Amino acid sequence: MFFKYGKVFVLSIILIMVLAACGEDTATENSESAGEGETKTIEMGQISWAENIAVTNMWKVILEDKGYEVNFNLLDMGTTMAALSTNELDIGLEVWLPVQDANYLEQYEDDVNFSDEVWYENAKVGLVVPTYMEDVNSVEDLNEHKELFDGQITGFEPGAGTMEVTEDLIEEYDLDFELLPSSEPAMLTEISEAIKAKEPIVAPLWNPHRVFSEHDLKYLDDPKNTYGDVEQIHHATRHGFEDDFEEVDTWMKNWNMDDESIGELMSYVSEAEEPIDGAEKWVEENQDLIDEWVN
């Protein structure tokens, strides 16, 4: 296990060092700029997941309309949590609880502010296969059809909580499968190519996600409930964020999206030439909802 994740750990350390080298402590910089009445800069974590790209760009548009500057820091989940704990990052917008990111909550609960508030309430996680795979309907069916899948589960970023839970699932169900890490875009490409060829593929996925509007996929039953039931998505901030960015902290706690709003936002962002263009379009069309968050 250490060998498998060693490169990710080293990369995480390097990324944190780069963040630290970019300037003084984030909390100090932001406190000083607030006191001087200058534009206040928010260092926001971004993860290369479709819904995360959508909501980070949405908040960049909203906050910059309100006079803030938002810098994106493209990191994996583990590095995001570490950077929040050392004040090198101000905010991360996606923490899945109670199951997927429980390990990060346990590791950083004293060093990071995990919001009690939820911005998306109906999240779901599980293994999926194409609907044309009629004989595979449960995680318990996988070993019987191991040869179809070449004994492989197609995964994404190894630092993600869902990837760690999937490793637990392999152990709990005694699956004779290997979880192959890559990236979300690479995983989605593998799914698309497999479906075009009507070939077998199994991968961990989640709602909300635009891929369910693009392909006919089904979740496999999880009798042992390893992935949990309904997940909820929270945000997390560094200590002191609520003092340095009091109004933004309030806006984030007011933030809530349903299936329709997050689905439309993700579609706009994915279809635009640049993600920020899709976010701008969505923000322009949804001012009434945004006003509920920021007023």
N, C-alpha and C positions, 0 to 999 in steps of 0.2 A: 504493500500500500504506500509506504514512504517513497519507494522508487517511482511509483506511478505519478505521485503528486509533487515530487521533489522539484521539478522544473517550474511548476506553478508557484510553489512557495518562494523559490529564488526570484522569479519574475515579480512576485508581489512585493518582496523586500526592495527590489530595485525601483519599482514604481513609487513606493512610499518615499524612498530617498530622493527621487526626482521631484516629487511634490514638495518635500521639505526644502530642497535646494532652490525652489522657485522664489522664495522670499521669506519674510518673517512669518511667525506663527499666524495662521488665518484669523483666529479669534482676536489677536492684538491688532492686526491690520484693520479688520472690520470695525472694531471699537473705535479706533483712531479716526477712520473715515466718517463714522457716524457723528463723532464729536465735532469734526471740522465742517460738517454739512456738505461733504463731497459725495459723489456717487458711490453708493455702497455696493461692494462686489460680493457675490455669493458663489462659493466654490461648490458645484453640484456634481455628485457622482452620476455617471451614466454607464449602464451595462448594455451590451449589444444584444438585448432581447427586444422583440418587436414592440411589446407594450411599454417597455421602459424607454425606448427611443421616442415613442409617441408622447408619453406624459412628461418627459424631461423637456422636449421641445415645446410642448404646450405651456409649461410653467416658465420657460425662458421668455416666450412671447408675453405672457401675462405680467411677469415681474419687470421686464424691461419697459413695458408700457407704463408701469408704475414708477419708473425712474431708477430701478436697480440695474446692475450689470450682472450677468450670469455667465460663468465659465464652466464648460463641461470638462470632466475628467473621466475619460473612458477607462474603466477598471473592471476587474471581475468582482464577484460578491465578497470574497474573502478580503481582498485589498480594500474595498470600500469600507468594510467594517473596521479594519485596522486603521485606516486613515481618519475615520470619524473619531476613533478612540484617542488619537494623538493630535486632534485639532488641525490636521492638515486638510480636512474636508469639512464643509459646513453641513451638508445634507445628502442623504440617499433616499430615493423615493419608493423603494420596493423591498419590503420585508414580508415574507409569507409565513403566517402563523395560523394554527399552533404547531404544525409538523415540519414543514419544509425547511425553515430557517431556525428551528428550535436550538440547534447547536450554536448559532451565532448569538442568540439571545442569552444562552447560558454562559457563553464565553465573555461577552461584552456588556452584560446588563449593568455592571457598576461603572462602565467607562463611556457608554453611549446612551443617549435618550431614545428609547423605543416608544413611539407614540401609542397611547391607548386607543386613539381614534383610528378608524378604518376608512380607507378611501374606496375600496372595492370589496364587497361582501360575499360574492358568489364564486370565488375562485375554486378551480378543481384541478387536480393533478393525477396523472396515471399513465400507464403504458397504453399506447394506441397501435392499432393495425388497420390496414385498409378494410373497408366493409366487405369487399369481395372475398376475404378470408373467412368463409362461413364456418369452418371447423375450429377456429381459434377465437374463443369468446371469454376466456379467463386466463389469469396468470398461470393457473394450474394446468392449462393446456400446452404451455410452451415446451416443456421437456419432451412431450410426445411428438412435437413437430420441430424438434431442434434442427434437423437436417435442412428443413425449408429455409431457416434463418441463418444457416451456417454457424449456429451457436452464438450469434452476435446481437446485441441490443445497440442500436445507433443512438449515441448520446450527443451532448453539447458541451459547454464549458465545464471542466472538472471542478471548479470552485463553487458551483451552484449547489444550494441545499438540496434541490431535487435530484441531482446526480448522486449525492451522498445517500439520500433515502433510497434511491434505486439500487445502490450497492447493498444496502440493508435488505431490500426486498429479495435480491438474488440469494442472499444467505438464508433468509427466513423461509423461502419457498424451495431451497436447495436446488436452484436452477443451474443447469449445466450450460451457462451462458457467460459471455464476457461483455462488459459494458465498455463501448469504445467512445472515448471523449473526443470532441472536436470543437465546433462552435455552432451556435444556433443557425446561422445562414447555411453552413455546410450540412447540418442535419436536415434542414428543410429542403435543400437541393437533393439529398439522398432520397427523401420521402417522395418528392415530385418525380424523380427519375424512376423510382421503383413503381409508382402508380401508373406512369405512362406505359411502362412495360408489363404491367399487371403482375409484378413480382412481389414476393413476400418481403415485409419489413416490419420491425417493431421498434418503437422509440418512446421515450418519456416526453409527454406534452402536457399542456395546461390550458385552461380557460382563464382569462380572455386571450384568444389568439386568432389572428386572421386566417391561419391555415385551415381552420374548420369551414370557412366559407369558400375555400379554394379546392378542397378535396373531401371525398367521402371517407371519413375515419371514424372508428369506434373505440371507446375505452374498453379495456379488458377488465372484467370483474376482478376485484381484489378482496377475496374472502377474509383474509387476515387484516385487512384495513391498514396495511403498511403505510400507504400514502395519506391516510386520514380521510375524513369526510370533507365537508366544505372548508376551504381555506379562506382566510381574510388577509388583505394586503394593507400593510401599515407603512409609515415612513419612519426614518430615524435621523436624528441630528446629533451634532457634537454638543458636549456640555458648554453652556454659555450662549448657545444660539438663541434661546428664548429671550435673553437680555439684549443681545446685539441686534437682533432682528425681531423685535416684539410683534410688529404687525404681520410680518411674514409668517411667524410662528402661529399666529391666530388663523391666518388664511389657510395654512396647511391643515390645521385641525378641523377647519370647516369643510375641507375638500371631500367630495363624495361623488362617485360615478356609478351608473348602472350599466347593464349590458349594452343598451342602445347607444349611450353616449361614448363609452370606451370603444365600442365596435366601430362607430362612425369615425372617431378620431384616428384609430389605427388605420382605417381604410384611406382616409385623406393623406396621412403621413406616408403610407406605403406607395400610394399612387403618384405622389408629387415628385418633381425632379429632385428637390432637396427636402428633407424632413421638415425643416423650419417653414417651408412654404405651405405644406399641408397643415401644419399646426396653426399658422396664421389664418388660413381659410376657416378652420374649425372654430378658432377663437372668435373670429368676426361673426360667425353664424350662431354662436352660443353665448352671447353676452349676458342673457338673463340668468343662465346657470352660473356663469362665472361671478356675476354680481352677488349671488347667494354666498359665495366663498369669500369674497374680498370686501364686502360691505357690511 
